[in-house]
Amino acid sequence: MTLSEICEKHKDEIPEFLERWDMSSALFDDLYNYYFDEMPYGIKKARTGDPEEWICERFNDDVYCEMDLKLP
């Protein structure tokens, strides 16, 4: 699944994420799978960092590239 597809699938959640950095487990799971290959091993296993925090930071940077989607 591409980032655009993830954003489209979860477009109702993105404004809340941008405001509070809060995401559902379904959005987290999709983003975890999307970023899996880029995520450092220690973070994947939650040994050297928090995977949710890493994904939130990365998604926060990347989501603005997808903002041409019509968000509610």
C-alpha positions as CSV (number, residue, x, y, z in Angstrom):
1,M,0.0,0.0,0.0
2,T,1.3,3.4,-0.9
3,L,1.3,6.4,1.4
4,S,-1.4,8.1,-0.7
5,E,-3.5,5.0,-0.4
6,I,-3.0,5.0,3.4
7,C,-3.9,8.7,3.6
8,E,-7.0,8.1,1.5
9,K,-8.1,5.1,3.6
10,H,-7.7,7.0,6.8
11,K,-8.4,10.6,5.6
12,D,-10.9,11.2,8.4
13,E,-8.2,10.6,11.0
14,I,-5.5,12.8,9.5
15,P,-6.7,16.1,10.8
16,E,-6.8,14.7,14.4
17,F,-3.4,13.3,13.9
18,L,-2.0,16.6,12.8
19,E,-3.6,18.3,15.8
20,R,-2.8,15.8,18.5
21,W,-0.5,13.2,17.0
22,D,-3.2,10.6,17.9
23,M,-3.8,7.7,15.6
24,S,-5.9,4.5,15.6
25,S,-4.4,1.1,15.8
26,A,-5.5,0.5,12.2
27,L,-3.7,3.6,10.9
28,F,-0.6,2.7,13.0
29,D,-0.6,-0.8,11.6
30,D,-0.8,0.5,8.0
31,L,2.0,3.0,8.7
32,Y,4.1,0.4,10.5
33,N,3.9,-1.8,7.4
34,Y,4.6,1.1,5.1
35,Y,7.7,2.3,7.0
36,F,8.9,-1.2,8.1
37,D,11.9,-1.3,5.7
38,E,13.1,2.2,6.7
39,M,12.7,1.7,10.4
40,P,15.9,0.9,12.3
41,Y,15.9,-2.6,13.7
42,G,16.2,-1.6,17.3
43,I,13.1,0.6,17.0
44,K,11.1,-2.1,15.2
45,K,11.7,-4.3,18.3
46,A,11.2,-1.3,20.7
47,R,14.7,-1.8,22.1
48,T,16.4,1.5,21.2
49,G,13.3,3.6,20.7
50,D,9.5,3.7,20.5
51,P,8.1,2.5,17.1
52,E,4.9,4.6,17.6
53,E,7.0,7.8,18.2
54,W,9.2,7.1,15.2
55,I,6.2,6.5,12.9
56,C,4.4,9.6,14.2
57,E,7.5,11.8,13.5
58,R,8.0,10.3,10.1
59,F,4.4,10.4,9.1
60,N,4.1,14.0,10.3
61,D,6.9,14.9,7.9
62,D,5.5,12.9,5.0
63,V,1.8,13.7,5.3
64,Y,2.2,17.2,4.1
65,C,3.4,15.8,0.8
66,E,0.0,14.1,0.6
67,M,-2.1,17.2,1.6
68,D,-3.5,17.6,-1.9
69,L,-6.0,15.0,-0.9
70,K,-9.4,16.4,0.1
71,L,-9.5,16.0,3.8
72,P,-12.7,16.6,5.7
